[in-house]
Amino acid sequence: MSPKRPPTRVLPDRIRAPKVVRAKRGWRVALGAASHRLGHRSEWLAAVWLMIRGYQVLGFRLKTRAGEIDILARRGKVLAVVEVKRRATLEDALTALGPDQYERLVAAGRSVLRQRPSLAGHVLRIDVVALAPGRFPRHRRGLAGFGRGAA
């Protein structure tokens, strides 16, 4: 007679920790999703507006180490880093760009100029396209610098 062995326990391939389920706040998730979709629509509308104005759109939502560029467009020898702002009024949208964000956009634009040799010789410019419900978009070109080193 052979000795009896204790039953072997079969372990799963991966041992998983129990999931901690948090109740999602429904209205916050819905609001975030709606804002995200509205942001995409606003960027597309701004891009069409820029193309009507004679700009060639080179890219959307370009990510660099310095930050994200909503729209990168060019017209002639001007390379425009365009920030799209949508607010309840055009005035709020035009004043929504702060000094920190301006500096990040300048750094991101310079980064793109360094990475793309085909854009050498272009002049970098920071623009804002402001959008508000029921109003035509407003394109403000060549924003002046804020704070340090601004003339």
Backbone as JSON, one array per atom type, in Angstrom:
{
  "sequence": "MSPKRPPTRVLPDRIRAPKVVRAKRGWRVALGAASHRLGHRSEWLAAVWLMIRGYQVLGFRLKTRAGEIDILARRGKVLAVVEVKRRATLEDALTALGPDQYERLVAAGRSVLRQRPSLAGHVLRIDVVALAPGRFPRHRRGLAGFGRGAA",
  "N": [[0.81, -1.19, 0.0], [0.43, 2.23, -0.75], [1.54, 5.25, 0.82], [-0.76, 7.74, 2.01], [-1.13, 10.85, 0.49], [-1.35, 14.34, 1.3], [-4.01, 16.36, -0.04], [-3.22, 18.32, -2.9], [-3.04, 21.81, -3.29], [-4.38, 23.82, -5.77], [-3.13, 26.63, -7.27], [-4.14, 29.75, -8.64], [-3.08, 31.19, -11.82], [-2.44, 33.9, -11.63], [-2.39, 35.76, -8.76], [-4.76, 37.77, -7.42], [-5.35, 40.87, -5.89], [-8.06, 41.86, -3.83], [-10.53, 43.93, -5.34], [-10.94, 47.34, -4.76], [-13.75, 49.03, -4.64], [-14.97, 52.07, -5.53], [-17.62, 54.28, -5.22], [-18.66, 55.89, -8.05], [-19.04, 59.26, -8.71], [-21.72, 60.13, -10.33], [-22.66, 62.51, -11.64], [-20.35, 64.05, -11.78], [-18.64, 62.55, -13.39], [-20.12, 62.52, -15.76], [-20.15, 65.26, -16.32], [-17.42, 65.75, -16.71], [-16.93, 64.17, -18.98], [-18.59, 65.43, -20.83], [-17.41, 67.96, -20.94], [-14.94, 67.28, -21.99], [-15.65, 66.35, -24.57], [-16.76, 68.73, -25.57], [-14.49, 70.31, -25.57], [-12.96, 69.06, -27.58], [-14.63, 69.51, -29.8], [-14.53, 72.29, -29.86], [-11.85, 72.74, -30.48], [-11.73, 71.65, -33.07], [-13.5, 73.37, -34.39], [-12.09, 75.77, -34.1], [-9.84, 75.12, -35.62], [-10.92, 74.87, -38.2], [-11.76, 77.5, -38.51], [-9.26, 78.79, -38.54], [-8.18, 77.67, -40.88], [-9.9, 78.73, -42.8], [-9.04, 81.31, -42.6], [-6.61, 81.15, -43.85], [-4.52, 79.68, -42.75], [-2.33, 76.87, -42.41], [-2.98, 73.93, -40.9], [-0.93, 72.14, -38.82], [-0.92, 70.32, -36.77], [-2.76, 68.7, -34.08], [-3.35, 68.82, -30.6], [-0.64, 68.39, -29.73], [1.86, 66.85, -27.9], [4.46, 67.81, -25.81], [7.47, 67.85, -23.83], [7.34, 70.18, -22.45], [4.68, 70.92, -22.45], [1.24, 70.82, -23.65], [0.16, 71.46, -26.94], [-2.6, 72.94, -28.33], [-3.38, 73.56, -31.05], [-1.25, 73.54, -33.81], [-0.2, 75.7, -36.19], [0.54, 77.12, -39.42], [1.38, 79.98, -41.33], [2.66, 81.39, -44.02], [5.82, 82.44, -43.05], [5.33, 82.25, -40.39], [4.95, 80.5, -37.44], [2.39, 79.4, -35.63], [1.46, 78.83, -32.36], [-1.37, 77.75, -31.12], [-3.73, 78.35, -28.69], [-6.78, 77.15, -27.6], [-9.64, 78.51, -26.26], [-12.66, 78.16, -24.6], [-15.37, 79.77, -23.27], [-18.03, 81.2, -21.29], [-18.37, 83.83, -22.12], [-16.84, 85.87, -24.68], [-14.96, 87.67, -23.72], [-14.17, 86.53, -21.27], [-12.97, 84.24, -22.28], [-10.84, 85.29, -23.75], [-9.23, 86.32, -21.76], [-8.42, 84.15, -20.35], [-5.96, 82.9, -20.49], [-3.17, 82.42, -18.63], [-0.06, 83.64, -17.07], [1.7, 81.48, -16.44], [0.8, 79.41, -18.11], [1.22, 80.63, -20.56], [4.04, 80.74, -20.61], [4.58, 77.99, -20.69], [3.49, 77.37, -23.19], [5.18, 78.82, -24.88], [7.61, 77.5, -24.39], [6.9, 74.93, -25.29], [6.41, 75.48, -27.99], [8.98, 76.27, -28.83], [10.27, 73.88, -28.45], [9.07, 72.27, -30.41], [9.97, 73.6, -32.68], [12.71, 73.02, -32.5], [12.66, 70.24, -32.83], [11.72, 69.77, -35.37], [13.21, 70.04, -38.29], [12.28, 71.04, -40.71], [10.85, 73.27, -40.09], [12.6, 75.23, -39.54], [13.67, 78.6, -39.44], [11.19, 79.71, -39.27], [9.05, 82.05, -37.6], [8.16, 82.1, -34.26], [4.97, 82.29, -32.74], [2.5, 83.07, -30.32], [-0.85, 82.4, -30.14], [-4.38, 82.93, -29.5], [-7.48, 81.4, -29.81], [-10.61, 82.38, -29.21], [-13.68, 81.21, -28.01], [-17.22, 81.38, -27.73], [-20.57, 80.61, -26.76], [-22.92, 81.05, -29.36], [-21.51, 83.06, -30.65], [-19.2, 84.36, -33.09], [-15.95, 82.91, -33.62], [-13.04, 84.39, -32.13], [-9.91, 85.42, -33.09], [-6.99, 86.04, -31.58], [-3.95, 87.35, -32.26], [-0.43, 86.91, -31.77], [0.21, 87.19, -28.86], [1.41, 89.18, -26.21], [4.23, 88.73, -24.05], [4.16, 87.59, -20.61], [5.1, 88.68, -17.34], [8.36, 87.62, -16.4], [11.01, 88.8, -18.35], [9.38, 89.96, -20.22], [8.55, 92.45, -22.56]],
  "CA": [[0.0, 0.0, 0.0], [1.16, 3.5, -0.8], [1.1, 6.2, 1.85], [-1.7, 8.78, 1.52], [-0.6, 12.21, 0.41], [-2.39, 15.35, 1.48], [-4.42, 16.93, -1.34], [-2.48, 19.5, -3.34], [-3.88, 22.96, -3.56], [-4.08, 24.41, -7.07], [-3.14, 28.09, -7.2], [-4.39, 30.38, -9.94], [-1.88, 31.73, -12.47], [-2.16, 35.21, -11.04], [-3.13, 36.02, -7.54], [-5.24, 39.15, -7.5], [-5.83, 41.5, -4.66], [-9.47, 42.24, -3.99], [-10.74, 45.27, -5.87], [-11.6, 48.32, -3.91], [-14.69, 49.71, -5.53], [-15.47, 53.34, -5.04], [-18.8, 54.75, -5.94], [-18.36, 57.03, -8.92], [-20.02, 60.33, -8.63], [-22.25, 60.14, -11.69], [-22.74, 63.82, -12.27], [-19.0, 64.52, -12.05], [-18.14, 61.81, -14.54], [-20.84, 63.02, -16.93], [-19.69, 66.62, -16.59], [-16.07, 65.66, -17.27], [-17.02, 63.64, -20.35], [-19.2, 66.47, -21.68], [-16.39, 68.99, -21.12], [-13.93, 66.73, -22.89], [-16.22, 66.39, -25.93], [-16.89, 70.13, -25.96], [-13.14, 70.77, -25.88], [-12.6, 68.54, -28.91], [-15.42, 70.26, -30.8], [-14.01, 73.66, -29.91], [-10.57, 72.72, -31.21], [-12.03, 71.45, -34.49], [-14.08, 74.62, -34.89], [-10.99, 76.74, -34.2], [-8.99, 74.72, -36.74], [-11.63, 75.26, -39.43], [-11.69, 78.96, -38.56], [-7.91, 79.16, -38.95], [-8.01, 77.29, -42.29], [-10.62, 79.74, -43.58], [-8.19, 82.5, -42.56], [-5.4, 80.95, -44.64], [-3.49, 78.94, -42.03], [-2.2, 75.44, -42.64], [-2.93, 73.28, -39.6], [0.11, 71.11, -38.82], [-1.16, 69.29, -35.78], [-3.69, 68.88, -32.97], [-3.0, 68.23, -29.31], [0.74, 67.91, -29.74], [2.41, 66.78, -26.55], [5.89, 67.96, -25.66], [7.83, 67.82, -22.41], [6.98, 71.46, -21.85], [3.23, 71.04, -22.34], [0.45, 70.4, -24.81], [-0.24, 72.5, -27.88], [-3.92, 72.61, -28.88], [-3.28, 73.56, -32.51], [-0.02, 74.1, -34.38], [-0.57, 76.13, -37.53], [1.54, 77.98, -40.04], [0.96, 80.85, -42.44], [3.9, 82.03, -44.46], [6.96, 82.08, -42.2], [4.89, 82.35, -39.0], [4.48, 79.27, -36.82], [1.48, 79.81, -34.56], [1.04, 77.9, -31.32], [-2.7, 78.27, -30.86], [-4.46, 77.85, -27.53], [-8.22, 77.32, -27.8], [-10.35, 78.74, -25.0], [-14.11, 78.3, -24.71], [-15.96, 80.23, -22.03], [-19.4, 81.72, -21.45], [-18.28, 85.06, -22.91], [-15.57, 86.02, -25.38], [-14.02, 88.38, -22.86], [-13.61, 85.54, -20.34], [-12.1, 83.33, -23.04], [-9.62, 86.0, -24.14], [-8.4, 86.58, -20.59], [-8.23, 82.89, -19.62], [-4.58, 82.43, -20.59], [-2.36, 83.01, -17.57], [1.38, 83.73, -17.34], [2.35, 80.16, -16.41], [0.43, 78.69, -19.32], [1.91, 81.3, -21.66], [5.44, 80.28, -20.6], [4.59, 76.6, -21.15], [3.25, 77.37, -24.64], [6.41, 79.29, -25.54], [8.57, 76.4, -24.29], [6.44, 73.85, -26.17], [6.65, 75.93, -29.36], [10.42, 76.19, -29.1], [10.6, 72.46, -28.54], [8.63, 71.81, -31.74], [10.9, 74.18, -33.67], [13.96, 72.27, -32.43], [12.47, 68.86, -33.26], [11.34, 69.68, -36.79], [14.11, 70.87, -39.1], [11.56, 71.68, -41.81], [10.28, 74.52, -39.61], [13.68, 76.19, -39.26], [13.46, 79.88, -40.11], [9.86, 80.24, -38.96], [8.94, 82.9, -36.42], [7.2, 81.53, -33.32], [3.99, 83.24, -32.24], [1.48, 82.47, -29.47], [-2.18, 82.92, -30.47], [-5.53, 82.38, -28.79], [-8.78, 81.45, -30.47], [-11.62, 82.44, -28.15], [-15.0, 80.76, -28.45], [-18.32, 81.54, -26.79], [-21.82, 80.17, -27.4], [-23.66, 82.03, -30.15], [-20.63, 84.11, -31.16], [-18.15, 83.93, -33.99], [-14.66, 82.81, -32.94], [-12.15, 85.54, -32.22], [-8.5, 84.99, -33.15], [-6.07, 87.06, -31.12], [-2.62, 86.95, -32.73], [0.78, 87.49, -31.2], [0.07, 87.64, -27.49], [2.63, 89.68, -25.58], [4.66, 87.92, -22.92], [3.81, 87.97, -19.24], [6.11, 88.52, -16.29], [9.8, 87.65, -16.63], [11.54, 88.99, -19.69], [8.38, 90.53, -21.14], [8.81, 93.85, -22.84]],
  "C": [[0.86, 1.25, 0.0], [0.63, 4.46, 0.26], [0.2, 7.27, 1.24], [-1.03, 10.14, 1.58], [-1.72, 13.2, 0.7], [-2.77, 15.95, 0.13], [-3.63, 18.2, -1.66], [-3.46, 20.62, -3.67], [-3.46, 23.59, -4.88], [-4.21, 25.92, -6.94], [-3.43, 28.66, -8.59], [-3.08, 30.94, -10.5], [-1.47, 33.07, -11.86], [-3.01, 35.36, -9.79], [-3.49, 37.49, -7.54], [-5.69, 39.63, -6.13], [-7.29, 41.86, -4.87], [-9.58, 43.68, -4.46], [-11.43, 46.13, -4.84], [-12.48, 49.14, -4.83], [-15.17, 50.98, -4.85], [-16.67, 53.74, -5.87], [-18.43, 55.97, -6.77], [-19.47, 58.04, -8.77], [-20.52, 60.57, -10.04], [-22.25, 61.49, -12.37], [-21.36, 64.38, -12.59], [-18.4, 63.84, -13.27], [-18.81, 62.32, -15.82], [-20.38, 64.42, -17.31], [-18.3, 66.61, -17.21], [-16.09, 65.17, -18.7], [-17.59, 64.7, -21.29], [-18.18, 67.58, -21.95], [-15.31, 68.54, -22.09], [-14.42, 66.77, -24.34], [-16.34, 67.83, -26.44], [-15.52, 70.72, -26.3], [-12.67, 70.31, -27.25], [-13.34, 69.31, -30.0], [-14.88, 71.67, -30.97], [-12.71, 73.72, -30.69], [-10.79, 72.51, -32.7], [-12.6, 72.72, -35.11], [-13.0, 75.68, -35.06], [-10.09, 76.4, -35.38], [-9.64, 75.1, -38.07], [-11.57, 76.77, -39.6], [-10.32, 79.42, -39.04], [-7.66, 78.81, -40.42], [-8.73, 78.27, -43.2], [-9.78, 81.02, -43.67], [-6.85, 82.33, -43.27], [-4.27, 80.22, -43.93], [-3.49, 77.48, -42.46], [-2.04, 74.79, -41.27], [-1.95, 72.11, -39.69], [-0.14, 70.02, -37.79], [-2.15, 69.72, -34.71], [-3.11, 68.22, -31.74], [-1.6, 67.61, -29.3], [1.3, 67.95, -28.33], [3.93, 66.9, -26.6], [6.2, 67.87, -24.16], [7.4, 69.09, -21.7], [5.47, 71.6, -21.65], [2.54, 70.6, -23.61], [0.07, 71.62, -25.64], [-1.58, 72.08, -28.47], [-3.86, 72.5, -30.39], [-1.94, 74.19, -32.89], [-0.34, 74.42, -35.83], [0.52, 77.03, -38.1], [0.88, 78.76, -41.18], [2.17, 81.65, -42.83], [5.05, 81.53, -43.61], [6.62, 82.2, -40.72], [4.38, 80.99, -38.54], [3.68, 79.67, -35.59], [1.17, 78.64, -33.64], [-0.28, 78.45, -30.83], [-3.32, 77.56, -29.66], [-5.94, 78.16, -27.76], [-8.88, 77.45, -26.44], [-11.84, 78.93, -25.29], [-14.66, 78.65, -23.34], [-17.36, 80.77, -22.32], [-19.41, 83.01, -22.26], [-16.91, 85.12, -23.6], [-14.53, 86.71, -24.52], [-13.37, 87.42, -21.86], [-12.63, 84.61, -21.06], [-10.78, 84.01, -23.4], [-8.69, 86.25, -22.96], [-8.07, 85.3, -19.81], [-6.8, 82.37, -19.65], [-3.72, 83.17, -19.57], [-0.88, 82.99, -17.92], [2.09, 82.37, -17.35], [2.05, 79.37, -17.67], [1.1, 79.3, -20.54], [3.36, 80.81, -21.76], [5.53, 78.84, -21.09], [4.37, 76.52, -22.65], [4.49, 77.82, -25.41], [7.45, 78.16, -25.54], [8.19, 75.25, -25.21], [6.67, 74.22, -27.63], [8.12, 75.87, -29.75], [10.87, 74.74, -29.24], [10.23, 71.9, -29.92], [9.57, 72.35, -32.81], [12.23, 73.43, -33.68], [13.81, 70.86, -33.03], [12.18, 68.71, -34.75], [12.21, 70.6, -37.64], [13.39, 71.59, -40.24], [10.95, 73.02, -41.4], [11.35, 75.56, -39.26], [13.44, 77.46, -40.06], [12.08, 80.46, -39.88], [9.92, 81.07, -37.68], [7.84, 82.33, -35.53], [6.27, 82.61, -32.79], [2.95, 82.48, -31.42], [0.16, 83.18, -29.76], [-3.23, 82.28, -29.58], [-6.73, 82.48, -29.71], [-9.82, 81.33, -29.36], [-12.98, 82.08, -28.73], [-16.01, 80.99, -27.33], [-19.6, 81.13, -27.5], [-22.51, 81.32, -28.13], [-22.83, 83.15, -30.72], [-19.64, 83.52, -32.15], [-16.84, 83.82, -33.22], [-13.85, 84.1, -33.11], [-10.71, 85.03, -32.12], [-7.63, 86.16, -32.73], [-4.65, 86.59, -31.4], [-1.53, 87.65, -31.93], [0.61, 88.04, -29.79], [1.41, 88.09, -26.93], [2.95, 88.83, -24.38], [4.21, 88.47, -21.59], [5.07, 87.93, -18.4], [7.55, 88.64, -16.75], [10.16, 87.85, -18.1], [10.55, 89.57, -20.68], [8.68, 92.01, -21.33], [7.52, 94.64, -22.84]]
}
